[in-house]
């Protein structure tokens, strides 16, 4: 039976009292029920750059002593060298004898430390480091840090890619003519239809990471064939601008017995749980095929124990990881400077208390790629298809401005979020998934067009990755488009497919739009006036749409109550489907995640989906909660999490055919045991006499 595997990422200073810190760690692991320690090597504050021979010897000596101690307690050892290419220099430089070619950013600046992945000297060095660690310590796995990427290596490099002389030489060979960096950037960031060079650049970028992977993995296999190679990832939309081929990545890392991945998971520092979702984690899993083992990164940064993240918040994140089918978790809680467990010795009891429930969920063998609900469509190749707006600054980068932009919005702006930089090719694909999570709508992320599996939600320029034939197939179902997706369809001359005759962007400063009003029946309200939601804060610009045959479901008003333009239009398609077009771009701009979400917004979308389910297996939960629906061998698993600091009383869940759930139910107790409970169905909802504590979860199984 599978158990939820807790992997502690942990640093010990090799120059400290190693025996003391190992003994302390063993005690903590046993009391916390931790199965594996991932030893961080030369991490963060204790990293002086790429590891030297002396540092390698010190860490091998430390690793041997730690492994012997862990083996005696039945705890596994894995390794996480802090750097491959290197994260961000922060003042570090290459050591004597490290004659690596470093990355050159889109700005033309040379990194003082970050290695170009095509540098043969670095490839040989990295292979030797990993082979030595593998041979000496024989860990269960070595994890590639998420610095194994071409973006986010410091503001001096810009946002993506290496433009060194070797990369420019190879690219020139690819296209058959001499090309320099300014011309390349100007071409791949041109406005309108993407230039063919963009895909060629992504092809070279993809090769840049696959070539060293083959060298490193071969050296490890020769050193100790049983040590697995595992990967931490960043956001798929960021990896899209390095041309990442997820299948090739999986093939390169291997399936022994499964591809082992540590996907990015927010937040690193405790924030309001209602706002933060696991959408990027789930998007990463939706990019993968075949057998996988999933251990999301539960980061505590800057790793100051309770001052960065409370134990309750940490357990909340672990419960949600279990709900999406994770095999376990990789967890940071203690600093990387070697202070040890003393930073938060009470943390262990919280981990141990959560373990029975986590193990019970892991035993169900769920897979997030097989969950049900409405569908969020995305493409991992989106960066190849983005059409950028007109710009006079392509390839001309203000480093100071770019640095600030990266700090404020590390996801990138998406199709023009920062013109002139590779960051403009970062598309915010999971925004519908974040929205559904917050509004209590069970959903799945997918790259497949399956109109019979439920409503399909699309944002931004995702539709530019589809052919006209694929669009027609998409529009045979029930589809929801944000304003940018509507614009994408109309720019292709296909507005008639979605019932939109014309569009025009309106700005808040010029047009003073104020609120959106729904018919009370659409949101099940008992108001004497049409229920209203804020329109002026979710976006600094919205899309005015004109339609002849479409049904206007909401109306944008000015502060004087004057009607301005439709907020949502529902239209029949020639393919016998329906499309809902929204006035808002779901780009997260302005104060979107403050103002877009209200009870009326939740009810509007939930009622719409329940009415137009398109054959999907749906699930909806109350305000302040999030839900997941997954089929298991034991029955249908409903996971419901309370993302607020308030008690949710008398839980009720909505479903388009709730009557089918009027039978046997089980509830997971904190002790990891399932117990029978009663449920009743009234007015299309399933009601339970159950409460959900703040930052907590309920797991319910409906038995067939």
C-alpha atoms as one frame of an Amber mdcrd trajectory, in Angstrom:
protein
   0.000   0.000   0.000   1.359   3.414  -0.976   2.256   5.860   1.773   2.654
   9.616   1.565   6.428  10.065   1.432   7.793  13.078   3.314  11.201  14.156
   2.008  13.004  16.736   4.148  15.371  19.045   2.254  18.068  19.829   4.785
  21.469  21.500   5.086  24.340  20.625   7.394  27.492  22.723   7.339  30.366
  20.256   6.787  32.563  22.478   8.928  30.218  22.361  11.938  29.836  19.784
  14.714  28.478  17.276  12.220  27.754  14.483  14.715  25.611  16.767  16.855
  23.520  17.935  13.912  23.114  14.412  12.550  21.864  13.130  15.915  19.447
  16.027  16.181  18.193  15.366  12.635  17.637  11.653  13.305  15.514  12.392
  16.343  13.440  14.870  14.364  12.939  12.495  11.418  11.742   9.694  13.650
   9.291  11.848  15.570   8.032  13.440  12.324   7.721  10.130  10.447  10.015
  11.354   7.664  11.054   8.690   5.164  13.854  10.494   3.363  16.391  13.272
   3.878  17.399  15.207   0.782  20.785  16.627   1.721  21.312  20.063   0.229
  24.912  20.644  -0.836  26.492  24.114  -0.859  23.079  25.753  -0.777  22.031
  29.394  -0.644  24.023  31.329   1.966  26.726  28.635   2.190  27.282  28.476
  -1.557  30.383  30.240  -2.831  29.706  29.323  -6.454  30.246  26.131  -8.413
  31.521  23.425  -6.067  35.305  23.083  -5.742  37.234  19.819  -5.255  37.721
  20.600  -1.568  34.011  21.248  -1.108  33.163  18.050  -2.956  35.413  16.045
  -0.626  33.907  17.722   2.468  30.378  16.964   1.300  31.213  13.355   0.444
  32.632  12.891   3.944  29.508  14.497   5.439  27.231  12.410   3.236  28.876
   9.139   4.278  28.435   9.887   7.966  24.831  10.971   7.442  23.986   7.959
   5.276  25.348   5.538   7.857  23.207   7.167  10.545  20.073   7.255   8.358
  20.542   3.650   7.256  20.508   2.563  10.896  17.017   4.047  11.267  15.618
   2.918   7.898  15.603   6.429   6.445  16.739   7.040   2.863  19.283   9.594
   1.684  18.966  11.612  -1.519  21.101  14.539  -2.655  20.254  17.990  -3.954
  23.342  19.876  -5.162  22.388  23.534  -5.044  23.627  24.235  -8.528  23.907
  22.878 -12.006  24.051  26.008 -14.198  23.680  28.036 -10.963  20.677  29.976
  -9.716  21.491  33.682  -9.365  25.088  34.804  -8.696  24.397  37.302  -5.882
  28.023  38.394  -5.964  29.584  34.927  -6.502  32.122  34.343  -9.268  33.938
  31.457 -10.933  36.799  29.907  -8.950  40.339  29.494 -10.175  40.483  26.665
 -12.682  36.762  26.857 -13.565  37.140  28.016 -17.142  33.452  27.771 -17.999
  31.827  29.815 -20.708  29.100  31.731 -18.914  25.673  32.665 -20.156  25.142
  35.850 -22.129  21.728  37.382 -21.578  19.392  39.049 -24.014  20.871  42.327
 -22.769  24.324  41.312 -23.980  25.637  41.123 -20.419  27.861  38.193 -19.408
  27.005  36.369 -16.208  29.911  36.217 -13.757  28.933  32.665 -12.776  25.978
  31.005 -14.553  27.359  28.415 -16.985  26.284  28.096 -20.588  24.818  24.585
 -20.854  26.639  24.028 -24.167  30.025  24.649 -22.546  31.878  21.337 -22.839
  34.131  22.116 -19.882  31.125  22.712 -17.663  29.407  19.546 -18.935  32.478
  17.459 -18.067  32.759  19.143 -14.667  29.082  18.612 -13.806  29.182  14.983
 -14.914  32.231  14.383 -12.724  30.561  16.030  -9.702  27.376  13.982 -10.025
  29.279  10.771 -10.754  31.517  11.265  -7.702  28.540  11.896  -5.422  26.712
   8.901  -6.866  29.694   6.561  -6.496  30.685   7.684  -3.001  27.246   7.962
  -1.393  24.944   5.764  -3.493  21.893   7.897  -2.701  18.403   6.785  -3.724
  18.258   9.839  -5.997  20.071  12.974  -7.063  17.817  15.930  -7.737  18.532
  18.504 -10.422  17.803  21.910  -8.911  15.457  24.171 -10.863  18.424  26.268
 -12.021  18.550  23.745 -14.889  16.715  26.226 -17.088  17.476  29.123 -19.415
  15.485  31.826 -17.651  15.598  33.708 -14.348  19.355  33.608 -13.722  19.532
  37.201 -12.549  18.350  40.536 -13.919  21.624  41.175 -15.736  20.720  38.393
 -18.176  17.165  39.497 -18.926  14.476  36.858 -19.035  15.447  33.959 -21.204
  18.023  32.138 -23.276  21.785  32.144 -23.675  23.098  34.381 -26.454  26.776
  33.506 -26.135  29.041  33.116 -29.148  28.468  29.339 -29.286  24.685  29.700
 -29.252  24.849  32.381 -31.924  27.188  30.192 -34.026  24.833  27.225 -33.788
  21.802  29.340 -34.547  23.476  30.819 -37.601  24.101  27.274 -38.840  20.450
  26.398 -38.263  19.119  29.269 -40.376  21.955  29.302 -42.919  23.147  32.876
 -42.403  25.183  34.943 -39.961  22.988  36.298 -37.172  23.929  38.458 -34.183
  22.052  38.841 -30.904  20.294  42.195 -31.587  18.960  40.994 -34.920  17.879
  37.664 -33.450  15.942  39.340 -30.641  14.344  41.829 -32.985  13.204  38.959
 -35.202  11.870  36.523 -32.609  10.136  39.356 -30.736   8.601  40.960 -33.817
   4.963  41.953 -33.548   2.176  40.032 -35.234   2.676  36.588 -36.754   5.736
  34.921 -35.188   8.809  34.775 -37.419   9.993  31.211 -38.242  13.238  31.978
 -36.415  11.395  31.866 -33.104  10.764  28.125 -33.390  14.333  27.606 -34.555
  15.615  29.459 -31.488  13.439  27.321 -29.233  14.789  24.210 -30.972  18.356
  25.243 -30.126  17.348  26.169 -26.565  15.755  22.754 -26.127  18.922  21.030
 -27.336  20.977  23.160 -24.957  19.468  21.411 -21.937  19.124  17.928 -23.386
  22.764  17.568 -24.462  24.317  17.964 -20.978  21.574  15.808 -19.474  22.694
  12.854 -21.574  26.309  13.343 -20.471  25.481  13.653 -16.783  23.052  10.723
 -16.676  25.507   8.426 -18.441  28.223   9.272 -15.897  25.839   8.621 -12.999
  24.705   5.280 -14.387  28.292   4.126 -14.672  28.993   5.240 -11.100  25.944
   3.532  -9.532  23.119   2.338 -11.732  20.460   2.277  -8.987  20.628   5.984
  -8.146  17.690   7.731  -9.763  17.838  11.119 -11.435  15.029  13.530 -10.526
  14.012  17.047 -11.519  12.634  20.189  -9.973  10.694  22.347 -12.445   9.565
  25.943 -12.762   6.413  27.223 -14.455   5.505  25.496 -17.746   4.804  28.880
 -19.340   8.372  29.909 -18.515   9.771  26.622 -19.786   7.841  27.251 -23.006
  10.270  30.055 -23.900  13.145  27.564 -23.782  11.273  25.243 -26.143  10.972
  22.553 -23.485   9.978  19.134 -24.810   8.511  17.431 -21.761   8.574  13.982
 -23.335  12.263  14.328 -24.165  12.908  15.531 -20.611  11.193  12.468 -19.190
  13.109  10.179 -21.523  16.364  11.841 -20.510  15.760  11.513 -16.772  14.394
   7.995 -17.071  11.485   5.909 -15.823  13.081   3.741 -13.146  10.348   2.929
 -12.190   8.801   6.337 -12.907   9.833   9.858 -13.851  10.393  11.602 -10.533
   9.470  15.287 -10.456   9.350  18.075  -7.895   6.980  20.628  -9.495   6.912
  24.257  -8.466   4.297  25.013  -5.798   3.369  28.368  -4.313   3.640  30.192
  -2.018   7.168  30.167  -0.647   6.192  32.421   2.248   2.828  32.222   3.973
   0.131  34.246   2.236  -3.633  34.232   2.263  -4.573  30.651   1.380  -7.701
  31.708  -0.525  -5.525  33.530  -3.057  -2.777  30.941  -3.534  -3.509  27.804
  -5.546  -1.655  24.728  -6.851  -2.532  25.542 -10.462   1.080  25.700 -11.670
   1.789  22.345 -10.005  -1.205  20.787 -11.747  -0.291  22.397 -15.081   3.149
  20.781 -14.835   1.602  17.356 -14.230  -0.684  17.848 -17.231   2.451  18.244
 -19.400   3.742  14.802 -18.397   2.941  11.366 -19.783   3.482   7.840 -18.575
   4.399   6.777 -15.019   5.351   9.641 -12.712   6.170  10.156  -9.038   5.152
  13.583  -7.792   6.732  15.390  -4.833   5.783  19.101  -4.958   8.186  21.629
  -3.469   6.824  22.855  -0.167   9.145  25.780   0.257   9.581  27.878   3.381
  11.494  30.953   2.312  13.618  32.633   3.547  13.529  29.584   5.838  13.130
  31.261   9.170  10.867  28.568  10.584   7.587  29.869  11.896   8.496  33.409
  10.865   8.223  32.342   7.217   5.417  29.797   7.452   3.319  28.319  10.237
   2.969  24.588  10.778  -0.786  24.776  10.151  -0.218  26.431   6.785   2.413
  23.829   5.917   0.043  20.970   6.728  -2.671  22.704   4.692  -0.348  22.641
   1.679   0.443  18.965   2.277  -3.256  18.109   2.379  -3.854  19.867  -0.928
  -0.840  18.089  -2.418  -2.419  14.791  -1.408  -5.739  15.896  -2.928  -4.106
  16.298  -6.354  -2.532  12.838  -6.220   1.008  13.580  -5.038   3.116  10.652
  -3.880   4.576  12.812  -1.154   6.206  16.175  -0.571   9.671  17.736  -0.593
   9.719  20.157   2.282  11.976  23.021   3.325  11.458  24.411   6.787  14.873
  24.876   8.320  17.479  27.313   7.069  20.389  26.463   4.784  23.020  27.983
   7.060  23.246  24.980   9.355  21.363  26.178  12.423  19.471  22.916  12.440
  16.278  21.747  14.127  16.661  24.340  16.878  14.991  26.806  14.511  11.595
  25.138  15.150  11.788  21.924  17.219   8.000  21.809  17.702   7.445  21.359
  13.975   7.700  17.565  14.181   4.441  16.978  16.054   2.445  18.799  13.370
   3.952  16.635  10.623   3.329  13.439  12.582  -0.276  14.398  13.351  -1.053
  14.873   9.638   0.595  11.648   8.469  -2.324   9.195   8.955  -4.643  11.239
   6.725  -1.924  11.779   4.129  -1.143   8.070   4.036  -4.828   7.201   3.617
  -5.152   9.523   0.611  -1.902   8.268  -0.939  -3.219   4.700  -0.613  -5.983
   5.577  -3.103  -3.379   5.946  -5.890  -5.019   8.984  -7.454  -3.591  10.785
 -10.487  -4.339  14.462 -11.091  -4.192  13.852 -14.847  -7.363  11.775 -14.456
  -9.421  14.154 -12.331 -12.851  15.435 -13.371 -14.600  18.782 -13.559 -14.627
  21.658 -16.016 -11.606  21.780 -18.319  -8.880  24.443 -18.499  -7.216  24.298
 -21.907  -3.540  25.245 -22.292  -0.554  24.476 -24.518   3.023  23.891 -23.414
   4.090  25.244 -26.841   2.341  28.579 -26.332   5.497  30.707 -26.633   5.955
  29.586 -30.241   2.543  30.964 -31.184   2.191  34.234 -29.264   1.516  37.266
 -31.408   3.150  40.253 -29.768   1.701  43.766 -29.922   3.292  46.593 -31.868
   6.431  47.780 -30.130   9.319  50.047 -30.894  11.511  48.550 -28.183  12.076
  44.957 -29.364  15.563  43.906 -28.314  16.249  47.177 -26.460  16.180  46.395
 -22.779  16.233  48.685 -19.774  17.918  46.368 -17.255  16.777  48.305 -14.218
  13.169  48.338 -15.391  13.326  44.665 -16.342  14.714  43.747 -12.925  11.836
  45.527 -11.213   9.336  43.896 -13.556  10.742  40.444 -12.797  10.466  41.046
  -9.050   6.893  42.316  -9.275   5.650  39.674 -11.717   8.042  36.718 -12.047
   5.490  34.861 -14.187   5.912  37.362 -16.964   3.292  39.586 -18.454   2.210
  37.354 -21.311   2.213  38.628 -24.883   3.510  42.096 -24.230   3.776  42.194
 -20.458   7.260  43.623 -20.936   7.850  44.552 -24.556  11.363  44.244 -25.857
  12.208  41.320 -23.587  11.871  37.561 -23.801   9.595  37.949 -20.791   6.850
  39.074 -23.164   6.707  35.465 -24.399   5.628  34.170 -20.984   1.897  33.430
 -21.212  -0.256  33.242 -18.033  -1.960  29.971 -18.994  -3.284  28.695 -15.613
  -5.383  31.768 -14.788  -8.686  29.974 -15.378  -7.456  27.183 -13.110  -6.649
  29.701 -10.375 -10.075  31.294 -10.879 -11.931  27.978 -10.675  -9.994  26.986
  -7.567 -10.943  30.184  -5.776 -14.585  29.923  -6.888 -14.971  26.339  -5.660
 -15.215  24.719  -9.103 -13.575  21.324  -9.578 -11.525  21.325 -12.772  -8.730
  19.668 -14.715  -5.930  21.148 -16.808  -5.576  19.619 -20.243  -4.016  20.022
 -23.667  -6.648  17.808 -25.288  -9.846  19.071 -26.945 -12.606  16.924 -25.461
 -15.974  18.722 -25.724 -17.808  15.741 -24.208 -15.850  15.909 -20.928 -17.369
  19.151 -19.687 -17.122  22.919 -20.227 -13.797  24.148 -21.645 -12.247  27.389
 -20.386  -9.656  29.292 -22.421  -7.719  32.488 -21.773  -5.153  34.630 -23.549
  -3.734  33.467 -26.861  -4.052  29.734 -26.207  -6.317  29.424 -29.259  -3.459
  30.549 -31.507  -1.973  27.084 -30.969  -5.047  25.501 -32.644  -5.870  25.113
 -36.329  -9.219  26.246 -37.733 -10.354  22.596 -37.754  -9.416  22.244 -34.087
 -11.315  25.440 -33.282 -14.428  24.023 -34.931 -14.097  20.881 -32.830 -13.640
  23.020 -29.710 -16.734  25.077 -30.477 -18.913  21.978 -30.707 -18.935  21.989
 -26.903 -19.552  24.556 -24.178 -16.654  27.037 -24.148 -15.824  30.062 -22.012
 -13.435  32.698 -23.396 -11.819  35.621 -21.632 -11.482  38.908 -23.520  -8.032
  38.094 -24.908  -9.274  34.746 -26.211 -12.231  36.539 -27.847  -9.792  38.958
 -29.463  -7.686  36.019 -30.685 -10.708  34.466 -32.423 -11.787  37.764 -33.957
  -8.275  38.598 -35.170  -8.349  35.322 -37.108 -11.547  36.444 -38.822 -13.611
  33.822 -36.993 -15.762  36.019 -34.781 -18.879  34.628 -36.452 -18.123  31.244
 -34.870 -18.694  32.712 -31.406 -21.469  35.183 -32.243 -19.293  38.313 -31.957
 -19.586  40.910 -34.734 -17.100  43.496 -33.561 -14.810  44.268 -30.635 -13.167
  47.354 -29.185 -10.954  47.784 -26.134 -12.186  50.243 -23.529  -9.982  51.749
 -20.834 -10.962  52.650 -17.321  -9.479  56.139 -17.504 -11.342  57.008 -20.708
 -14.625  55.180 -20.237 -15.235  55.108 -16.455 -16.826  51.673 -16.370 -17.890
  50.913 -12.826 -19.833  47.715 -12.128 -21.321  44.624 -13.750 -24.936  43.650
 -13.137 -26.488  40.169 -13.408 -30.104  39.143 -13.610 -31.005  37.901 -10.132
 -32.165  34.546 -11.499 -28.720  33.827 -12.967 -27.061  33.955  -9.566 -29.949
  32.703  -7.444 -30.099  36.001  -5.569 -33.073  37.356  -3.625 -32.063  40.949
  -4.236 -34.648  43.593  -5.155 -32.185  44.969  -7.714 -29.891  43.210 -10.115
 -26.878  41.882  -8.168 -23.709  43.862  -8.864 -20.014  43.045  -8.902 -17.068
  45.393  -9.288 -15.896  46.026 -12.863 -13.482  48.917 -12.428 -10.825  47.074
 -10.395 -10.406  43.668 -12.090  -8.854  45.194 -15.233  -7.555  48.513 -16.538
  -9.081  47.696 -19.903 -12.038  45.554 -20.920 -13.454  44.444 -24.251 -16.628
  45.914 -25.680 -18.332  43.236 -27.787 -21.226  43.590 -30.222 -23.562  40.709
 -31.061 -26.765  40.190 -33.028 -27.895  36.748 -32.002 -26.016  36.252 -28.743
 -27.731  36.407 -25.357 -26.410  39.141 -23.049 -26.079  37.598 -19.581 -24.628
  40.614 -17.788 -24.212  44.306 -18.394 -21.394  46.767 -17.648 -22.582  50.052
 -16.130 -21.066  53.433 -15.429 -21.121  54.994 -11.950 -24.306  56.838 -12.969
 -25.965  53.428 -13.672 -25.922  54.021 -17.442 -25.619  50.803 -19.478 -22.342
  50.693 -21.374 -21.749  47.274 -23.009 -22.240  43.554 -22.318 -20.186  41.891
 -19.624 -20.916  38.356 -20.821 -22.456  37.094 -24.078 -23.685  33.541 -24.628
 -23.973  32.491 -28.276 -24.824  29.352 -30.216 -22.097  28.160 -32.576 -22.436
  26.703 -36.090 -21.071  23.469 -34.600 -24.114  23.195 -32.247 -22.093  24.287
 -29.252 -22.216  27.357 -27.046 -19.589  30.005 -26.306 -19.604  32.439 -23.394
 -17.487  35.522 -24.130 -16.361  37.769 -21.264 -15.443  41.428 -21.236 -12.505
  40.829 -18.869  -8.986  39.696 -19.763  -8.013  37.046 -17.205  -4.464  38.331
 -17.020  -4.308  38.961 -13.305  -3.621  42.626 -13.915  -4.836  45.622 -11.928
  -6.552  44.270  -8.777  -8.044  41.235 -10.493  -7.557  38.806  -7.630  -9.025
  41.272  -5.186 -12.077  42.454  -7.075 -13.154  39.703  -9.465 -14.240  37.263
  -6.773 -17.593  37.560  -4.996 -20.474  35.273  -4.090 -22.369  36.421  -7.174
 -19.423  35.662  -9.457 -19.168  32.174  -7.942 -22.875  31.495  -8.374 -22.903
  32.871 -11.919 -20.203  30.461 -13.097 -21.342  27.507 -11.015 -24.953  27.809
 -12.201 -23.823  28.221 -15.780 -21.648  25.099 -15.682 -24.230  22.997 -13.888
 -26.773  23.953 -16.540 -24.384  23.350 -19.449 -22.310  20.438 -18.163 -21.591
  18.972 -21.627 -21.351  15.493 -20.152 -18.697  16.406 -17.613 -18.490  15.024
 -14.081 -18.783  18.266 -12.148 -18.461  19.371  -8.540 -18.946  22.772  -6.887
 -18.252  23.905  -3.313 -19.260  26.916  -1.133 -17.630  30.324  -0.736 -14.090
  30.184   0.574 -13.572  26.496  -0.251 -11.953  24.571  -3.080 -12.788  21.104
  -4.303 -11.445  18.204  -6.356 -13.263  15.213  -7.822 -11.340  12.023  -8.613
 -12.382   8.477  -9.438 -10.680   5.736  -7.379 -11.083   1.970  -7.050 -12.923
   2.583  -3.781 -15.337   5.101  -5.323 -15.561   8.794  -6.162 -13.278  10.910
  -3.984 -14.455  14.419  -3.137 -11.709  16.558  -1.564 -12.911  19.828  -0.034
 -10.536  22.344   1.537 -11.376  25.404   3.595  -9.069  28.196   2.414 -10.292
  30.702   4.997  -9.730  31.365   8.692 -13.441  30.833   9.369 -15.286  27.650
  10.227 -17.335  26.279   7.304 -20.481  24.763   8.803 -22.851  22.149   7.378
 -21.007  21.439   4.152 -23.009  21.213   0.951 -21.675  20.327  -2.490 -23.360
  21.003  -5.813 -23.574  18.622  -8.762 -25.610  18.600 -11.953 -27.194  15.268
 -10.976 -26.777  15.129  -7.220 -29.376  12.351  -6.882 -26.820   9.771  -8.017
 -24.920  10.416  -4.776 -27.779   9.575  -2.438 -26.207   6.349  -1.124 -23.132
   5.135   0.779 -20.545   7.645   1.937 -17.324   7.465   3.965 -15.385  10.256
   5.664 -11.654  10.164   6.372 -10.913  10.660  10.063  -7.731  12.367  11.337
  -6.497   8.943  12.460  -6.460   7.791   8.821  -9.545   5.553   9.125 -12.621
   5.822   6.918 -15.983   5.846   8.710 -19.511   5.726   7.256 -21.491   8.975
   7.225 -24.922  10.082   6.052 -25.658  12.512   3.264 -28.918  13.833   1.882
 -29.777  15.359  -1.473 -31.963  18.456  -1.654 -32.382  20.988  -4.471 -29.508
  19.657  -6.561 -26.978  19.660  -3.730 -25.458  17.029  -1.440 -25.689  18.025
   2.217 -23.549  16.713   5.070 -23.700  17.437   8.790 -20.010  18.263   8.675
 -17.908  21.309   9.451 -14.488  22.171   8.016 -12.006  23.842  10.337  -9.966
  26.825   9.078  -7.105  25.780   6.784  -8.231  22.190   6.879  -9.713  19.559
   4.569 -12.422  16.934   4.349 -12.014  13.834   2.204 -15.215  11.991   1.295
 -15.725   8.860  -0.792 -18.975   7.972  -2.491 -19.153   4.190  -2.901 -20.785
   2.835  -6.055
